[in-house]
Amino acid sequence: DADVTQTPRNRITKTGKRIMLECSQTKGHDRMYWYRQDPGLGLRLIYYSFDVKDINKGEISDGYSVSRQAQAKFSLSLESAIPNQTALYFCATSESSGGTYNEQFFGPGTRLTVL
Amino acid sequence: AQKVTQAQTEISVVEKEDVTLDCVYETRDTTYYLFWYKQPPSGELVFLIRRNSFDEQNEISGRYSWNFQKSTSSFNFTITASQVVDSAVYFCALSPSFAGGTSYGKLTFGQGTILTVHP
């Protein structure tokens, strides 16, 4: 089974709808991240969480909110989706210490289309 | 602030050619990590390498090699004898390694380079 899973994998929705993207991990990592990928812009950080009680805005947090329900779960919400939020969304995790603590492990991505 | 620039938007080569993907970075941190990721057409991100700023030795892994030059803030990636399966988007990324840095724990990605290898 994959260490970092994202649901749904694909979603088409309409402008104004509320959408939640979910991320779960079995790696036991403290840190979790949400990125969006747009063509020609690479991946940009939306929100990140270093533990359950620590949530921080990233580079492009406007229009998004997050919830860290448990160490293993980190959800991204679009309260009122708009077409320019159409993108590929990635969840990632990393350790807070140890040999790979600067390496992030990515989920398979969620392709979101807002009509 | 951190910045990663991959100036090559798209590269097209014929199979068996060597190809180098450029990555230039900016950071005020004295210690940091550099990464390369591959994104094949299926969309997932595949980790290729992590390099500590203390270690300027070049690295080779099969057909892949990486040239890290701190003096020019570059971390270039070369694929030798390219194959069709190398066709993908390649991302260079940067992360500070010092806990006191303002960008601690966050990856900054370049824009990506689309590599197409033709048979």
gemmi code that builds the backbone of each chain (N, CA, C; Angstrom):
import gemmi

chains = {
    "A": [
        ("ASP", (0.835, -1.193, 0.000), (0.000, 0.000, 0.000), (0.880, 1.257, 0.000)),
        ("ALA", (0.386, 2.322, -0.644), (1.133, 3.559, -0.727), (1.248, 4.189, 0.653)),
        ("ASP", (2.384, 4.867, 0.888), (2.617, 5.505, 2.175), (1.827, 6.798, 2.329)),
        ("VAL", (1.635, 7.506, 1.224), (0.895, 8.771, 1.236), (-0.233, 8.646, 0.205)),
        ("THR", (-1.447, 8.736, 0.668), (-2.590, 8.589, -0.231), (-3.410, 9.875, -0.267)),
        ("GLN", (-4.003, 10.112, -1.405), (-4.845, 11.294, -1.590), (-6.179, 10.868, -2.179)),
        ("THR", (-7.250, 11.443, -1.653), (-8.577, 11.202, -2.203), (-9.325, 12.511, -2.336)),
        ("PRO", (-10.077, 12.699, -3.412), (-10.129, 11.823, -4.580), (-8.900, 11.996, -5.461)),
        ("ARG", (-8.746, 11.175, -6.459), (-7.646, 11.327, -7.405), (-8.005, 12.308, -8.516)),
        ("ASN", (-9.257, 12.349, -8.843), (-9.755, 13.281, -9.845), (-11.092, 13.833, -9.378)),
        ("ARG", (-11.303, 15.133, -9.648), (-12.579, 15.735, -9.249), (-12.913, 16.872, -10.193)),
        ("ILE", (-14.135, 16.851, -10.663), (-14.649, 17.966, -11.461), (-15.782, 18.591, -10.677)),
        ("THR", (-15.736, 19.890, -10.500), (-16.761, 20.563, -9.721), (-17.132, 21.884, -10.390)),
        ("LYS", (-18.100, 22.552, -9.809), (-18.559, 23.814, -10.386), (-18.160, 24.997, -9.518)),
        ("THR", (-18.076, 26.127, -10.127), (-17.744, 27.356, -9.411), (-18.708, 27.555, -8.241)),
        ("GLY", (-18.118, 27.905, -7.082), (-18.922, 28.177, -5.897), (-19.107, 26.989, -4.972)),
        ("LYS", (-18.781, 25.802, -5.423), (-18.927, 24.609, -4.595), (-17.808, 24.506, -3.574)),
        ("ARG", (-18.120, 23.869, -2.449), (-17.095, 23.585, -1.437), (-16.497, 22.221, -1.736)),
        ("ILE", (-15.187, 22.184, -1.703), (-14.471, 20.947, -2.022), (-13.466, 20.633, -0.934)),
        ("MET", (-13.348, 19.345, -0.591), (-12.329, 18.940, 0.362), (-11.455, 17.872, -0.275)),
        ("LEU", (-10.162, 18.079, -0.205), (-9.196, 17.086, -0.646), (-8.536, 16.500, 0.588)),
        ("GLU", (-8.430, 15.180, 0.611), (-7.915, 14.544, 1.814), (-6.573, 13.859, 1.561)),
        ("CYS", (-5.771, 13.857, 2.592), (-4.459, 13.239, 2.534), (-4.252, 12.412, 3.790)),
        ("SER", (-3.798, 11.180, 3.600), (-3.482, 10.307, 4.722), (-2.106, 9.715, 4.513)),
        ("GLN", (-1.391, 9.497, 5.630), (-0.064, 8.915, 5.515), (0.164, 7.863, 6.592)),
        ("THR", (0.925, 6.854, 6.209), (1.265, 5.780, 7.146), (2.748, 5.790, 7.472)),
        ("LYS", (3.425, 6.880, 7.149), (4.865, 6.962, 7.365), (5.217, 7.402, 8.788)),
        ("GLY", (4.234, 7.843, 9.553), (4.521, 8.281, 10.911), (5.224, 9.628, 10.977)),
        ("HIS", (5.157, 10.402, 9.902), (5.812, 11.704, 9.867), (4.984, 12.771, 10.574)),
        ("ASP", (5.700, 13.703, 11.195), (5.020, 14.802, 11.870), (4.557, 15.878, 10.890)),
        ("ARG", (5.322, 16.085, 9.847), (5.088, 17.237, 8.981), (4.303, 16.866, 7.732)),
        ("MET", (3.368, 17.729, 7.385), (2.581, 17.508, 6.179), (2.413, 18.832, 5.433)),
        ("TYR", (2.246, 18.721, 4.123), (2.251, 19.893, 3.245), (1.195, 19.714, 2.150)),
        ("TRP", (0.677, 20.838, 1.676), (-0.158, 20.854, 0.476), (0.457, 21.807, -0.546)),
        ("TYR", (0.599, 21.288, -1.779), (1.112, 22.070, -2.895), (0.090, 22.045, -4.033)),
        ("ARG", (0.174, 23.067, -4.878), (-0.540, 22.984, -6.147), (0.459, 23.150, -7.290)),
        ("GLN", (0.193, 22.451, -8.377), (1.058, 22.516, -9.545), (0.285, 23.086, -10.711)),
        ("ASP", (0.842, 24.113, -11.297), (0.295, 24.713, -12.507), (1.376, 24.665, -13.590)),
        ("PRO", (0.981, 24.460, -14.830), (1.976, 24.398, -15.911), (2.858, 25.638, -15.936)),
        ("GLY", (4.163, 25.424, -16.010), (5.102, 26.534, -16.098), (5.409, 27.230, -14.785)),
        ("LEU", (4.752, 26.797, -13.707), (4.982, 27.450, -12.413), (5.565, 26.508, -11.375)),
        ("GLY", (5.734, 25.274, -11.703), (6.246, 24.325, -10.727), (5.228, 24.059, -9.641)),
        ("LEU", (5.699, 23.628, -8.490), (4.826, 23.377, -7.345), (4.945, 24.549, -6.382)),
        ("ARG", (3.817, 25.004, -5.896), (3.810, 26.110, -4.938), (3.104, 25.671, -3.659)),
        ("LEU", (3.665, 26.086, -2.537), (3.189, 25.647, -1.229), (1.940, 26.420, -0.831)),
        ("ILE", (0.906, 25.688, -0.429), (-0.358, 26.310, -0.018), (-0.391, 26.443, 1.506)),
        ("TYR", (-0.258, 25.330, 2.192), (-0.222, 25.291, 3.648), (0.731, 24.191, 4.079)),
        ("TYR", (1.245, 24.330, 5.306), (2.041, 23.261, 5.873), (1.796, 23.167, 7.367)),
        ("SER", (2.076, 21.988, 7.892), (1.801, 21.709, 9.301), (2.964, 20.909, 9.863)),
        ("PHE", (3.595, 21.413, 10.904), (4.733, 20.712, 11.494), (4.315, 19.742, 12.599)),
        ("ASP", (3.124, 19.922, 13.138), (2.506, 18.912, 13.990), (1.022, 19.236, 14.072)),
        ("VAL", (0.277, 18.462, 14.819), (-1.179, 18.578, 14.829), (-1.634, 19.979, 15.228)),
        ("LYS", (-0.872, 20.626, 16.103), (-1.307, 21.940, 16.598), (-0.618, 23.098, 15.890)),
        ("ASP", (0.153, 22.810, 14.866), (0.929, 23.839, 14.183), (0.579, 23.855, 12.706)),
        ("ILE", (-0.119, 24.904, 12.278), (-0.516, 25.049, 10.881), (-0.073, 26.423, 10.406)),
        ("ASN", (0.513, 26.454, 9.226), (1.074, 27.694, 8.714), (0.682, 27.919, 7.263)),
        ("LYS", (0.524, 29.178, 6.912), (0.239, 29.524, 5.526), (1.516, 29.425, 4.691)),
        ("GLY", (1.321, 28.995, 3.472), (2.430, 28.954, 2.536), (2.389, 30.143, 1.612)),
        ("GLU", (2.904, 29.925, 0.437), (3.055, 30.990, -0.554), (1.724, 31.472, -1.126)),
        ("ILE", (0.741, 30.571, -1.254), (-0.506, 30.907, -1.954), (-1.715, 30.382, -1.202)),
        ("SER", (-1.937, 30.822, 0.008), (-3.003, 30.271, 0.854), (-4.381, 30.891, 0.625)),
        ("ASP", (-4.466, 32.016, -0.031), (-5.762, 32.673, -0.218), (-6.726, 31.764, -0.965)),
        ("GLY", (-7.941, 31.631, -0.417), (-8.958, 30.795, -1.050), (-8.937, 29.353, -0.578)),
        ("TYR", (-8.002, 29.028, 0.303), (-7.851, 27.673, 0.820), (-7.869, 27.678, 2.346)),
        ("SER", (-8.261, 26.551, 2.922), (-8.110, 26.334, 4.356), (-7.701, 24.883, 4.558)),
        ("VAL", (-7.164, 24.578, 5.739), (-6.721, 23.219, 6.012), (-7.160, 22.793, 7.399)),
        ("SER", (-7.120, 21.500, 7.598), (-7.426, 20.913, 8.903), (-6.492, 19.737, 9.115)),
        ("ARG", (-5.835, 19.728, 10.279), (-4.972, 18.590, 10.615), (-5.704, 17.796, 11.696)),
        ("GLN", (-6.432, 16.793, 11.232), (-7.326, 16.053, 12.129), (-6.563, 15.114, 13.066)),
        ("ALA", (-5.410, 14.685, 12.609), (-4.581, 13.753, 13.378), (-3.197, 13.812, 12.759)),
        ("GLN", (-2.253, 13.152, 13.374), (-0.900, 13.173, 12.816), (-0.907, 12.659, 11.381)),
        ("ALA", (-1.770, 11.691, 11.101), (-1.751, 11.033, 9.807), (-2.658, 11.675, 8.767)),
        ("LYS", (-3.433, 12.681, 9.127), (-4.424, 13.214, 8.192), (-4.347, 14.732, 8.083)),
        ("PHE", (-4.363, 15.196, 6.844), (-4.255, 16.630, 6.587), (-5.147, 16.948, 5.395)),
        ("SER", (-6.221, 17.726, 5.635), (-7.195, 17.988, 4.587), (-7.096, 19.418, 4.089)),
        ("LEU", (-7.332, 19.581, 2.815), (-7.323, 20.894, 2.169), (-8.732, 21.198, 1.684)),
        ("SER", (-9.247, 22.375, 2.020), (-10.588, 22.752, 1.597), (-10.574, 24.002, 0.729)),
        ("LEU", (-11.435, 23.956, -0.270), (-11.715, 25.140, -1.075), (-13.148, 25.523, -0.716)),
        ("GLU", (-13.319, 26.607, 0.012), (-14.642, 26.966, 0.537), (-15.631, 27.304, -0.572)),
        ("SER", (-15.127, 27.979, -1.579), (-15.965, 28.358, -2.720), (-15.075, 28.314, -3.962)),
        ("ALA", (-15.077, 27.172, -4.621), (-14.132, 26.938, -5.708), (-14.334, 27.921, -6.867)),
        ("ILE", (-13.212, 28.303, -7.468), (-13.240, 29.171, -8.645), (-12.374, 28.543, -9.731)),
        ("PRO", (-12.635, 28.877, -11.002), (-11.912, 28.208, -12.092), (-10.388, 28.297, -12.009)),
        ("ASN", (-9.828, 29.394, -11.472), (-8.358, 29.448, -11.459), (-7.753, 28.591, -10.345)),
        ("GLN", (-8.593, 27.843, -9.639), (-8.085, 26.839, -8.715), (-7.984, 25.465, -9.383)),
        ("THR", (-8.276, 25.421, -10.654), (-8.051, 24.202, -11.426), (-6.548, 23.936, -11.479)),
        ("ALA", (-6.148, 22.779, -10.977), (-4.720, 22.470, -10.870), (-4.559, 21.030, -10.419)),
        ("LEU", (-3.299, 20.615, -10.347), (-2.931, 19.326, -9.763), (-2.447, 19.604, -8.343)),
        ("TYR", (-3.048, 18.940, -7.375), (-2.727, 19.184, -5.970), (-1.972, 17.992, -5.388)),
        ("PHE", (-0.887, 18.317, -4.691), (-0.084, 17.278, -4.066), (-0.024, 17.477, -2.556)),
        ("CYS", (-0.121, 16.362, -1.862), (0.155, 16.318, -0.442), (1.552, 15.719, -0.263)),
        ("ALA", (2.263, 16.153, 0.757), (3.591, 15.606, 1.029), (3.796, 15.492, 2.533)),
        ("THR", (4.720, 14.627, 2.930), (5.067, 14.474, 4.337), (6.583, 14.481, 4.480)),
        ("SER", (7.043, 14.808, 5.676), (8.465, 14.679, 5.975), (8.642, 14.462, 7.465)),
        ("GLU", (9.805, 13.929, 7.801), (10.142, 13.735, 9.205), (10.511, 15.068, 9.846)),
        ("SER", (10.491, 15.126, 11.168), (10.964, 16.329, 11.860), (12.401, 16.158, 12.331)),
        ("SER", (12.923, 14.973, 12.233), (14.329, 14.741, 12.576), (14.735, 13.423, 11.936)),
        ("GLY", (16.016, 13.155, 12.006), (16.457, 11.893, 11.436), (17.132, 12.057, 10.094)),
        ("GLY", (17.533, 10.997, 9.508), (18.359, 11.049, 8.307), (17.696, 11.613, 7.084)),
        ("THR", (16.371, 11.503, 6.973), (15.721, 11.987, 5.748), (14.824, 13.178, 6.037)),
        ("TYR", (15.105, 13.915, 7.119), (14.100, 14.886, 7.560), (13.896, 16.037, 6.606)),
        ("ASN", (14.843, 16.251, 5.689), (14.609, 17.301, 4.704), (13.982, 16.771, 3.425)),
        ("GLU", (13.746, 15.486, 3.332), (13.163, 14.926, 2.130), (11.660, 14.828, 2.293)),
        ("GLN", (10.944, 15.278, 1.299), (9.497, 15.199, 1.344), (9.024, 14.054, 0.457)),
        ("PHE", (8.018, 13.343, 0.950), (7.448, 12.196, 0.256), (6.062, 12.591, -0.232)),
        ("PHE", (5.848, 12.456, -1.511), (4.638, 12.989, -2.132), (3.581, 11.920, -2.366)),
        ("GLY", (2.329, 12.342, -2.244), (1.214, 11.513, -2.644), (1.078, 11.508, -4.154)),
        ("PRO", (0.110, 10.765, -4.684), (-0.031, 10.610, -6.137), (-0.658, 11.813, -6.830)),
        ("GLY", (-1.197, 12.749, -6.054), (-1.795, 13.933, -6.656), (-3.299, 13.814, -6.837)),
        ("THR", (-3.968, 14.961, -6.781), (-5.400, 15.056, -7.071), (-5.575, 16.085, -8.175)),
        ("ARG", (-6.190, 15.644, -9.264), (-6.439, 16.576, -10.368), (-7.814, 17.193, -10.180)),
        ("LEU", (-7.855, 18.489, -9.931), (-9.108, 19.201, -9.681), (-9.416, 20.135, -10.836)),
        ("THR", (-10.636, 20.018, -11.334), (-11.116, 20.916, -12.393), (-12.332, 21.664, -11.878)),
        ("VAL", (-12.273, 22.987, -11.950), (-13.402, 23.818, -11.526), (-13.998, 24.476, -12.770)),
        ("LEU", (-15.247, 24.143, -13.041), (-15.901, 24.665, -14.255), (-16.618, 25.978, -14.002)),
    ],
    "B": [
        ("ALA", (14.809, 35.250, 1.049), (13.873, 34.455, 0.265), (14.643, 33.470, -0.607)),
        ("GLN", (14.006, 32.364, -0.863), (14.624, 31.350, -1.704), (14.018, 31.392, -3.099)),
        ("LYS", (14.846, 31.054, -4.071), (14.361, 31.013, -5.442), (15.120, 29.945, -6.203)),
        ("VAL", (14.404, 29.222, -7.050), (15.014, 28.215, -7.917), (14.592, 28.516, -9.344)),
        ("THR", (15.558, 28.583, -10.234), (15.274, 28.900, -11.628), (15.728, 27.769, -12.537)),
        ("GLN", (14.791, 27.271, -13.310), (15.093, 26.297, -14.357), (14.759, 27.002, -15.664)),
        ("ALA", (15.774, 27.552, -16.278), (15.554, 28.438, -17.423), (15.062, 27.691, -18.664)),
        ("GLN", (15.353, 26.407, -18.750), (14.935, 25.612, -19.915), (13.499, 25.136, -19.696)),
        ("THR", (12.585, 25.699, -20.451), (11.195, 25.302, -20.297), (10.963, 23.927, -20.904)),
        ("GLU", (11.496, 23.729, -22.099), (11.331, 22.453, -22.790), (12.616, 22.089, -23.509)),
        ("ILE", (12.937, 20.802, -23.478), (14.083, 20.288, -24.216), (13.614, 19.071, -24.995)),
        ("SER", (14.060, 18.981, -26.231), (13.722, 17.835, -27.062), (15.009, 17.232, -27.603)),
        ("VAL", (15.186, 15.942, -27.404), (16.383, 15.263, -27.895), (15.973, 13.963, -28.565)),
        ("VAL", (16.929, 13.398, -29.267), (16.724, 12.083, -29.881), (17.386, 11.046, -28.978)),
        ("GLU", (16.784, 9.902, -28.909), (17.300, 8.830, -28.063), (18.799, 8.653, -28.260)),
        ("LYS", (19.465, 8.384, -27.152), (20.908, 8.144, -27.051), (21.719, 9.436, -26.951)),
        ("GLU", (21.086, 10.568, -27.137), (21.796, 11.825, -26.910), (21.948, 12.068, -25.420)),
        ("ASP", (23.014, 12.788, -25.052), (23.154, 13.237, -23.678), (22.404, 14.569, -23.537)),
        ("VAL", (21.849, 14.799, -22.356), (21.109, 16.040, -22.139), (21.368, 16.547, -20.726)),
        ("THR", (21.544, 17.848, -20.599), (21.774, 18.463, -19.287), (20.657, 19.441, -18.965)),
        ("LEU", (20.100, 19.272, -17.792), (19.049, 20.147, -17.301), (19.663, 21.103, -16.289)),
        ("ASP", (19.454, 22.374, -16.496), (20.089, 23.387, -15.654), (19.207, 23.767, -14.465)),
        ("CYS", (19.862, 24.067, -13.353), (19.167, 24.542, -12.157), (20.059, 25.567, -11.462)),
        ("VAL", (19.543, 26.750, -11.257), (20.254, 27.808, -10.544), (19.395, 28.227, -9.362)),
        ("TYR", (20.012, 28.423, -8.216), (19.232, 28.725, -7.027), (19.761, 29.968, -6.316)),
        ("GLU", (18.903, 30.539, -5.501), (19.265, 31.682, -4.654), (18.802, 31.382, -3.245)),
        ("THR", (19.668, 31.611, -2.282), (19.289, 31.450, -0.888), (20.238, 32.244, -0.013)),
        ("ARG", (19.742, 32.687, 1.120), (20.581, 33.368, 2.104), (21.056, 32.389, 3.177)),
        ("ASP", (20.529, 31.187, 3.142), (20.920, 30.196, 4.127), (22.327, 29.684, 3.830)),
        ("THR", (23.074, 29.427, 4.873), (24.430, 28.917, 4.681), (24.443, 27.406, 4.512)),
        ("THR", (23.394, 26.763, 5.023), (23.280, 25.324, 4.820), (21.908, 25.013, 4.239)),
        ("TYR", (21.892, 24.114, 3.291), (20.637, 23.830, 2.594), (20.760, 22.496, 1.883)),
        ("TYR", (19.617, 22.030, 1.401), (19.568, 20.815, 0.595), (19.030, 21.166, -0.788)),
        ("LEU", (19.524, 20.453, -1.760), (19.028, 20.555, -3.129), (18.489, 19.207, -3.561)),
        ("PHE", (17.433, 19.238, -4.357), (16.758, 18.016, -4.778), (16.468, 18.065, -6.274)),
        ("TRP", (16.355, 16.872, -6.841), (15.753, 16.734, -8.168), (14.623, 15.710, -8.064)),
        ("TYR", (13.490, 16.059, -8.715), (12.353, 15.159, -8.805), (12.001, 14.978, -10.281)),
        ("LYS", (11.477, 13.794, -10.585), (10.995, 13.489, -11.931), (9.489, 13.309, -11.877)),
        ("GLN", (8.787, 13.874, -12.843), (7.341, 13.684, -12.938), (7.032, 13.099, -14.315)),
        ("PRO", (6.854, 11.767, -14.377), (6.518, 11.134, -15.658), (5.094, 11.495, -16.064)),
        ("PRO", (4.701, 11.120, -17.269), (3.351, 11.457, -17.755), (2.228, 10.983, -16.834)),
        ("SER", (2.481, 9.964, -16.039), (1.453, 9.471, -15.113), (1.170, 10.458, -13.975)),
        ("GLY", (2.070, 11.409, -13.750), (1.789, 12.509, -12.829), (2.424, 12.455, -11.459)),
        ("GLU", (2.871, 11.286, -11.010), (3.442, 11.251, -9.666), (4.832, 11.880, -9.648)),
        ("LEU", (5.270, 12.265, -8.480), (6.600, 12.851, -8.315), (7.549, 11.777, -7.802)),
        ("VAL", (8.634, 11.602, -8.523), (9.605, 10.575, -8.174), (10.883, 11.256, -7.699)),
        ("PHE", (11.291, 10.960, -6.484), (12.512, 11.529, -5.912), (13.726, 10.939, -6.627)),
        ("LEU", (14.668, 11.802, -7.031), (15.881, 11.324, -7.700), (17.117, 11.475, -6.825)),
        ("ILE", (17.282, 12.650, -6.206), (18.497, 12.870, -5.441), (18.309, 13.999, -4.443)),
        ("ARG", (19.033, 13.919, -3.338), (19.149, 14.999, -2.365), (20.632, 15.282, -2.171)),
        ("ARG", (21.004, 16.545, -2.168), (22.402, 16.932, -2.022), (22.519, 17.974, -0.915)),
        ("ASN", (23.377, 17.730, 0.068), (23.646, 18.665, 1.145), (24.622, 19.726, 0.649)),
        ("SER", (24.416, 20.950, 1.039), (25.284, 22.044, 0.574), (26.731, 21.883, 1.040)),
        ("PHE", (26.953, 21.057, 2.053), (28.323, 20.811, 2.505), (29.086, 19.899, 1.547)),
        ("ASP", (28.351, 19.146, 0.755), (28.959, 18.121, -0.062), (28.939, 18.541, -1.522)),
        ("GLU", (30.084, 18.979, -2.014), (30.141, 19.456, -3.397), (30.638, 18.401, -4.363)),
        ("GLN", (30.744, 17.189, -3.899), (31.155, 16.124, -4.815), (30.060, 15.855, -5.817)),
        ("ASN", (30.456, 15.624, -7.042), (29.482, 15.234, -8.039), (29.034, 13.801, -7.789)),
        ("GLU", (27.854, 13.476, -8.266), (27.322, 12.142, -8.023), (26.859, 11.526, -9.328)),
        ("ILE", (27.084, 10.228, -9.433), (26.652, 9.487, -10.612), (25.824, 8.297, -10.145)),
        ("SER", (24.698, 8.111, -10.816), (23.861, 6.949, -10.537), (23.381, 6.402, -11.871)),
        ("GLY", (24.053, 5.396, -12.360), (23.704, 4.830, -13.655), (23.898, 5.843, -14.767)),
        ("ARG", (22.834, 6.155, -15.477), (22.931, 7.128, -16.565), (22.762, 8.564, -16.080)),
        ("TYR", (22.457, 8.729, -14.803), (22.223, 10.051, -14.234), (23.475, 10.554, -13.530)),
        ("SER", (23.734, 11.842, -13.676), (24.811, 12.463, -12.912), (24.411, 13.883, -12.559)),
        ("TRP", (24.986, 14.352, -11.452), (24.647, 15.678, -10.953), (25.919, 16.450, -10.683)),
        ("ASN", (25.924, 17.709, -11.108), (27.066, 18.596, -10.937), (26.649, 19.750, -10.039)),
        ("PHE", (27.161, 19.752, -8.812), (26.832, 20.790, -7.843), (28.000, 21.756, -7.768)),
        ("GLN", (27.761, 23.021, -8.071), (28.793, 24.039, -7.986), (28.272, 25.182, -7.116)),
        ("LYS", (28.758, 25.226, -5.901), (28.315, 26.245, -4.955), (28.726, 27.638, -5.416)),
        ("SER", (29.878, 27.734, -6.078), (30.383, 29.043, -6.497), (29.457, 29.730, -7.491)),
        ("THR", (28.748, 28.929, -8.272), (27.825, 29.501, -9.263), (26.370, 29.227, -8.891)),
        ("SER", (26.148, 28.683, -7.689), (24.786, 28.363, -7.216), (24.023, 27.538, -8.251)),
        ("SER", (24.664, 26.494, -8.712), (24.018, 25.662, -9.721), (24.059, 24.192, -9.309)),
        ("PHE", (23.048, 23.478, -9.738), (22.938, 22.043, -9.447), (22.345, 21.393, -10.682)),
        ("ASN", (23.206, 21.131, -11.657), (22.751, 20.653, -12.951), (22.672, 19.131, -13.006)),
        ("PHE", (21.774, 18.660, -13.834), (21.456, 17.231, -13.926), (21.675, 16.777, -15.366)),
        ("THR", (22.491, 15.737, -15.534), (22.786, 15.219, -16.867), (22.293, 13.793, -17.000)),
        ("ILE", (21.608, 13.536, -18.093), (21.205, 12.173, -18.443), (22.062, 11.759, -19.630)),
        ("THR", (22.791, 10.681, -19.462), (23.659, 10.161, -20.525), (22.895, 9.103, -21.311)),
        ("ALA", (23.069, 9.139, -22.632), (22.406, 8.148, -23.493), (20.917, 8.084, -23.180)),
        ("SER", (20.235, 9.183, -23.405), (18.825, 9.305, -23.024), (17.973, 8.219, -23.683)),
        ("GLN", (16.879, 7.897, -23.002), (15.933, 6.899, -23.486), (14.537, 7.501, -23.488)),
        ("VAL", (13.651, 6.903, -24.256), (12.278, 7.410, -24.334), (11.633, 7.465, -22.948)),
        ("VAL", (11.972, 6.507, -22.094), (11.382, 6.470, -20.742), (11.837, 7.636, -19.869)),
        ("ASP", (12.848, 8.369, -20.319), (13.289, 9.550, -19.569), (12.381, 10.749, -19.823)),
        ("SER", (11.496, 10.641, -20.784), (10.571, 11.739, -21.077), (9.717, 12.024, -19.849)),
        ("ALA", (9.790, 13.261, -19.376), (9.103, 13.629, -18.140), (9.317, 15.117, -17.890)),
        ("VAL", (8.692, 15.602, -16.850), (9.004, 16.937, -16.337), (9.951, 16.757, -15.165)),
        ("TYR", (11.021, 17.528, -15.156), (12.011, 17.418, -14.099), (12.025, 18.714, -13.285)),
        ("PHE", (11.976, 18.538, -11.964), (11.964, 19.682, -11.056), (13.202, 19.684, -10.180)),
        ("CYS", (13.779, 20.838, -10.049), (14.830, 21.088, -9.079), (14.186, 21.799, -7.888)),
        ("ALA", (14.650, 21.511, -6.677), (14.039, 22.124, -5.497), (15.103, 22.396, -4.438)),
        ("LEU", (14.781, 23.304, -3.538), (15.715, 23.774, -2.514), (15.028, 23.817, -1.161)),
        ("SER", (15.736, 23.419, -0.114), (15.191, 23.487, 1.236), (16.296, 23.862, 2.191)),
        ("PRO", (16.050, 24.782, 3.121), (17.080, 25.082, 4.107), (17.251, 23.910, 5.054)),
        ("SER", (18.428, 23.758, 5.589), (18.661, 22.662, 6.520), (18.878, 23.152, 7.941)),
        ("PHE", (18.878, 24.461, 8.129), (19.099, 25.026, 9.457), (17.771, 25.419, 10.068)),
        ("ALA", (17.521, 24.952, 11.279), (16.229, 25.174, 11.909), (15.926, 26.641, 12.148)),
        ("GLY", (16.947, 27.487, 12.190), (16.701, 28.899, 12.451), (16.262, 29.695, 11.248)),
        ("GLY", (16.317, 29.078, 10.073), (15.951, 29.796, 8.860), (14.453, 30.012, 8.759)),
        ("THR", (14.041, 31.086, 8.117), (12.613, 31.397, 8.013), (11.897, 30.448, 7.072)),
        ("SER", (12.620, 29.786, 6.214), (11.979, 28.868, 5.268), (12.172, 27.417, 5.683)),
        ("TYR", (12.540, 27.224, 6.933), (12.853, 25.883, 7.437), (11.747, 24.895, 7.152)),
        ("GLY", (12.130, 23.764, 6.590), (11.192, 22.682, 6.354), (10.401, 22.810, 5.073)),
        ("LYS", (10.551, 23.888, 4.345), (9.748, 24.082, 3.137), (10.596, 23.910, 1.883)),
        ("LEU", (10.011, 23.271, 0.905), (10.657, 23.105, -0.392), (10.249, 24.240, -1.321)),
        ("THR", (11.246, 24.804, -1.991), (10.965, 25.769, -3.054), (11.335, 25.101, -4.370)),
        ("PHE", (10.366, 25.046, -5.277), (10.565, 24.354, -6.544), (10.871, 25.326, -7.670)),
        ("GLY", (11.631, 24.837, -8.637), (11.762, 25.554, -9.902), (10.523, 25.307, -10.753)),
        ("GLN", (10.515, 25.952, -11.902), (9.322, 25.894, -12.757), (9.194, 24.555, -13.483)),
        ("GLY", (10.273, 23.805, -13.507), (10.253, 22.517, -14.197), (10.746, 22.619, -15.633)),
        ("THR", (11.371, 21.550, -16.097), (11.814, 21.424, -17.484), (11.148, 20.196, -18.083)),
        ("ILE", (10.463, 20.406, -19.193), (9.816, 19.294, -19.888), (10.827, 18.674, -20.835)),
        ("LEU", (11.172, 17.433, -20.592), (12.114, 16.718, -21.448), (11.353, 15.718, -22.310)),
        ("THR", (11.552, 15.815, -23.601), (10.968, 14.846, -24.524), (12.100, 14.146, -25.255)),
        ("VAL", (12.101, 12.830, -25.156), (13.109, 12.024, -25.844), (12.406, 11.277, -26.973)),
        ("HIS", (12.823, 11.558, -28.189), (12.208, 10.936, -29.366), (12.972, 9.680, -29.761)),
        ("PRO", (12.248, 8.660, -30.197), (12.928, 7.419, -30.619), (13.749, 7.629, -31.884)),
    ],
}
model = gemmi.Model(1)
for chain_id, residues in chains.items():
    chain = gemmi.Chain(chain_id)
    for i, (resn, *xyz) in enumerate(residues, 1):
        res = gemmi.Residue()
        res.name, res.seqid = resn, gemmi.SeqId(i, " ")
        for name, pos in zip(("N", "CA", "C"), xyz):
            atom = gemmi.Atom()
            atom.name, atom.element = name, gemmi.Element(name[0])
            atom.pos, atom.b_iso = gemmi.Position(*pos), 0.0
            res.add_atom(atom)
        chain.add_residue(res)
    model.add_chain(chain)
structure = gemmi.Structure()
structure.add_model(model)
structure.setup_entities()
